[in-house]
Amino acid sequence: MAEGVANDRYVFWLGSGISRERMPDLESLAKRILISLQGQIEQSNPHCRFRAALDSVIGHAGPSAAEWNSIDYSTSPDSWTVFEALAGRLVNNYARMLGVTVDGEEADYLLWDVLNAAAVYSDPAIVPDAEHLCLAALAMEGAASEMPSANWDSLVEKAIEIVAGGRPIQRVAIAPGDTRAGRRRTNLYKFHGCARSALEDPAQFRPLLVARQNQINGWVASNPVMASVLTNLIVTKPTLMLGLSAQDSNIQSLFASAQVQMPWHYPTHPPAYAFAENAVGGDQESLLQNVYHQEFNAGTRAAIRTDALVQAFAKPLLLALLLFVLTEKLRHLVREGFPAIHEVDRAKLAEGLGHGRNLVAVNLTASADDVMTLITKIGRTMTMLREGALPSAASGLYSPVSAEPLELMNANPNLAAGGMAEFAVALSLVGLGLDRGLWAVEGSNTSAPDPGAFGLVGRSGAAKIFFAGDHRAAIRLTTNGLLADNDDAVVVHSQSNPVSMHRSPRRPPGRTGLARVREVSVEDLIAEGAEVEDLLERFRNKVAL
């Protein structure tokens, strides 16, 4: 599956699970509705409209006779002994719960007025979580071009704004007409509506907030344009569901319709349907039955379930996929950039990249803070490599290895001329040195004005490591104040070393007997010989650690 993601084969279907730690969950919504309706009951009026609505909501939780008898409408629901049980059961009946109407109010009263969903789910103070940031980085790498989302929040959009700044990376389709806009590197289809848009333009977008059972049941018939777009995605690309239970009937209907048009047959590579869960849920199994029909039988059922189950939640899965995509792109650059290097040596360089990736992974958690730090470091490294500068807010924090998926990288003429293959070789050598104990990593301070890409510590001391893809970038590292003559630093040039230029010292001399700024050219090292053991030794001598 990971290879399929790297090649942009998968459609990322997003559900509320990816925003679980940022937005209210369904159980919390159920509790708010119970408390709000009870609080508006006219206790002296047995025919109060809010009493009738509360009766209907509780009825969707299927209480027993004993539970009904324990409920006292004169007290707040959070004091009821069955409060937690009722709220928990309403989760699987959330659409029926939200479909309950109150006499004299609009049909979406519970969603719009009681829950204030448009404001809650568009709260500007809520920042993206790790899942949204990883999706944004994968989108920048050209590995997540299609993202249908059942979520009302705008956290994916916010994450794209963080990593891409003002660059036109993402198209968001909410209304049917939005699908006519030009496609972009990543395309988000908010088929259940958008809270931010509904808040800003309720006349157009409030009716598009899908929550009630009748809306879900009639969605395909009422939304032929979006349904057609999503069905085409199911037909043409494999599915990866992230935080999406697939319980809604419109989702089941889309997949059943796609199967009629052109089914995916079992087995396929990569798997046609994948769920990021600990276990395949009942609604997900129902979807598999719909799409595989007779192929989902006694002989294949267990294998299909196993094939479809990723057995990891979205947070760790997306982080692992991002690291995989980055590593495979760098390996591709080594392989395609230097075809004359012997296969055994290319394999060693690939191992070096793997060692580096594993070291990064060991020191990361799938938290928003760690993912943001990773994205920031990658963005700084790539921007210094290409521009000799640090990223700006206007251009975003992140700069991808390439904007296209893995299998299309060879079509990008700028990669060959931009020093990227040499950069990948340098990272391979750093990784091999880490694995062999030649040096250790000293993390860069992402808040400092001169962080380097990272720091390495060897027997001779520590040094910041900079990469320069061409002579212009190398010069700008100095002119932009990122590098000074007496810095403990190594500049790894993709091209031949440029003519030395004067750099103002940053501080009084410290360590002596060693050139403070060492410069090494990957192009020159490879020209002298590409046998990896010898290449690593010469690289080690040049960086002098």
Summary of the structure (lengths in Angstrom):
residues: 545
radius of gyration: 27.7
end to end distance: 39.5
largest distance: 93.4
contacts: 1794
relative contact order: 0.09
helix: 52%
strand: 10%
